[in-house]
Amino acid sequence: MQTELKSRIASGAVLAAVALGATWAGGFAFQLLAVAISLLVYYEWSTVTKLAERDFQGNAFGWLSQAVIAALVLLDYMPLTLPVLVTCAAIAALWVGLRKTSWWLFGGIVYAGLTGISLAAIRGADYLGLVAMLFVFAVVWGTDIFAYFTGRALGGPKLAPAISPGKTWSGAIGGTMCGVLAGVAVFMAHFSLQDLRIPLIALVLSVASQVGDLFESFIKRRFGVKDSGRLIPGHGGVMDRVDGLIFACGAALLLVLGQLLLAGGREVPFGSVLLGL
């Protein structure tokens, strides 16, 4: 256990350094990171769910959809990414419905596609995007780290024993508290806290990240695999490492889109909307 923990900490530190470096650099460097994560997520999703075996042509379309979305992100055509994703998902749904194949194709296209889109949208190209991305990282990482250690230290009733037997309510609550505090700390390092909006957003993202963790655990249990891959020592695959981040970024994207719709669809920086600035 000690060896596994050391490996987990070491690989986690390297991954955090890469993520923070790309986040600080912004621009093409972060877009490349977002695209790499989304493509690796689709690879692991399609491998775990055996999409190539179930539906080779559908899986080829899945890869095509991810390639198109990745190109749009890298070329900085962000306004086109969501319409393209919706179109690809609709085509996949039609294909699955007509051919009676696997709905995991539809899920993979949406799951991986939103990963790259939401990451790139949050970071954006300005200072507020940098703070917003650091805010999300702080919430997700704070939740993940302290949920692990709090759960091991306190134990208690299981959170979802049928899906992930190792997770406890004490870990979930402890992780959420620390995730919110970490997010608020990042925000207050740059701006003054005026109301409860930021803690509430951090709470939503923290809960979303834990739901994302449980969702990936459900997929692995459904297909009888321990890890989504073997790329990261101590963590397994990329999906094992970013499952919570994917759901948190997706929740942030929905929050911002909702606010923009209420505001009449004005084109404003994503980071400023998420942070309420």
N, C-alpha and C positions, 0 to 999 in steps of 0.2 A: 504493500500500500504506500509506503514511504517513497519507493522508487517511482510509482505511478504518479504520486502527487508532485514530486520534483519535476518529472517530465512534463506534467500538465502546466506547472508554473512557468517553466522555462519556455515552452512553446507558446504559452499565452503571452509572455513578455515580448517575444519576438513578433508575434502577430500584432500586438498592441503598438509596438514601435513602428511597424510598417503602416498600419492604419493611421496612426497619428501623423506620421511623416507625410503621407499622401494627403491627409486632411489639411495639414498646414500649407502644403504646396498648392492645393486646389487645382483648378483648371484641368488640363489633360491628364495629369498624374492621378487625380482622384477619379476622374471619369474612367480611366483605365482600370483602376482598382475595382470600381463598381461593376464594370463589365466583366472583369475576371471572376469576381464573386458570383455574378448571376450565371455565367456559363458553367462554372464548376458546380453550382447548385443544380442546374438542369441536368448535367452529366450524372451527378449522384442520384437525383430523383429518378431519372430514367433507368439507372442501373438497379437501384433498390426495387423499383416497381416492375422491372423487367419489361419495359415498354418496347424495346427492340424485338423481343421474342413475341410479345402479344400483338404488336401492330407496327411492323417495320416501316411502312409508308407513313403512318401517322407520326411515328417518332422522327422520321426525316423532316416532316413538316414542322414538328416541334423545334428541331434544331434550326431550321430555316427562319422560323419566327424569332428565335433568340438572336440569331445572327443579324437580322434586320434591326431589331431593337437596339442591339449593341452598337451597330453602325450609326444609328441616329443619336445615341448618347455620345459616342466619340466625336461625331461631327457637330455636336451641340445643337441638334434640332429637337430640343426637349418638348416643345409644344406638340410635336407629331407622335411622341412615344406612346402616350396613353390611347389615342385613337387607333394606332397600329396594333397595340396590345389587345384592345377590345375587339378589333376586326379579326385578329388571329385566333383569339379565344372563341369567337362566334363560329368561325370556320371549323375549328377543332370540335366544338360542340355538335355542329351539324354533321361532321364526319363520323363522330362517335355514335350519334343517334341513328344515322342511316346504315352504318356498317356494323352496328352492335359490337363495337370494340371497347377498349378500356377507357373509362372516364379519368384515369390517372394521367392521360395525355392532356386533357383540358386543365386539370389541376397543376400539372407541371409547367405548362405555358404561363399560366397566371402567376404561380408562386415564384418562378425564376424571373419572369419578366418584370414583375413589380419590385423585385429585389434591386435590380440595376436602376430602374426608373426612380424609385423612392430615394435611394442613396444619393444619386446624382442630383435630384431635385432639392433635397435638403441642403447639401453642401453648396450648390449654386456657385456663384463666382465672386461674392462679396464678403465683407467682414461679418455681416450678420449670418451668412450661411456657414461660416467657420464656427461661430459661437453655437449656432443651432445644431450642427453636427457633433460638436463636443458635448453639448447638452444631452443629446440622444445617447451618445457613447457612455457618458457618465451614468445615466439612468440604467441602461442595459447592463453595463459591466458591474455597477454597484449592486444591482439586483441579483445578478448571477453569482458573483463572488460571495456575497453575504448570505444568500439563500443556501449555498453549499455549506459554509462553515456554521451558520446558525442551526441548520438542520442537523448537522452531525453533532453539534454540541448539546442541543436541547432535545432532539428526537421528538417523540410524541405521535399523535394521530397522523396517518398517511393522508396526503392531499388527494391523490388519484391512484390508489393501489392497483387498479385494473390496467392502468396505462403505464405508470412509472412508479414502481414500488418503493424507490428510494426517496421520493420527495415527500416532505412533511408540511403540515400547516405552519409549524414554527419557522421552518425555512422560508416558506412563501411570505409570511408576514414580516419576518426579519429582513428578507431580501427587498421587499417592497419599501419598508421604512428607510433602509440605507440607500436604495435607488433614488427615492424622492429627495433625500438629503444631499446626495451626490449631485443630482441635477440642479437643485436649488443653489448649491455651492458654486457650480460652474456659472450659472446665470449671474449670481451676485458678485462674482469676480469681475464682471464686465458692466453690469447695470444694477440699479437699485431696485429692490423688490417692493412693488407698490401695493399688491393685493395677493389673493390666493390663486390667481390664474396659473402661474407657473408651477406651484406645487400640485395643483389639480391635473395639469397636463403631464407632469412627471408621474403622477399616480396612474393615469391612464396608460402611459407608455410602459411603466413597470409591470402593470397587470398584463398588458398585451404581450410583453416579452416572455412572461411566464406561460401564457397561453400558447405562444409559439413554440416554447420548449416542450410542452405537453403534446402539441400537435405532431411534432417530429417524433416524439416517443411513440405516439399512436401508430405512425407510419411504419416505424421500425418493428414494432410489435406485430403489426398486421402482416408484415412480410418476413418475420422471423430473423431479423438481422440485429446484431449488437450495435454496430456503428454504420453510419452512412458511407464511410470510406476509410482509408488508412493514410491519408495525406499528412495529417497533423499528429505528431506523437503526443499521447496522453489525452487527445480529444477525439480521435477518429477522423471523420471527414469534415469538409467545409460546412455542410449543413449542421453537423453536430456543434460547430462553433458559432454559427451565425443564425441559428433558428430563432432565438429570441430577438435578435436585431432585425430580422426580416419582418416579424410581426409588429415590432415597435415602429419601424420606419413606415410600414403600411398604415398603421394607426395614425401616425403623424401626417401622412399624405392625405388620409381621409379627413382629418381635422382641418387641415389647411384648405382643401377643396371645398369643404362645407362652408367655411368662413368666406371664401372667395365668391361662392354662389350667393350667399346672403348679402355680400357687398356689391353684387351686380356684375361679378366676373372681372373686376379691374385687374390689370396685369401688374402685380407687385411682387417683390422678391419673396420667395418661399420662406426663407429664414425669418424675415421680419414679421410675417403673418404668424408663424409658429410661436415666436417669442412675444407676440403682442406688441411689437415696436413699430 
